[in-house]
Amino acid sequence: MADRYPSIYQRARKDACLTQEQAAELLSVSVETVKAWEQRQRVPRPEDVERMQAAYGTPWLGLEYTRATCGQLGVLPELRLQGLPTAVLRLINGPRRWRMTTGG
């Protein structure tokens, strides 16, 4: 079932609108390595993930990597990725909902 969903590495690369070939070049690894990470055949090293974050512009990848590799800790918050318009609306509407429920 996990194979039906993109891995965090594939999602990050696609968010950056990069092909596997472009990603491999930016990360100084082979295309086969990028494919292995994305198909969950190999786990990247922390320094690889750090390079991915910089190359893809995806700061959330570090937290997701830590959660995936150290999940037994159970102390990391769940990330809820959403588009900017949705996040702005939540930010705008959040205080209003809070005021309505607290009478403020």
Secondary structure, DSSP 8 states (H G I E B T S, - for coil): -GGGS--HHHHHHHHTT--HHHHHHHHTS-HHHHHHHHTTSS---HHHHHHHHHHHT-THHHHHHHHHHSGGG--S-------HHHHHHHHHHHHHHHHHHHT-
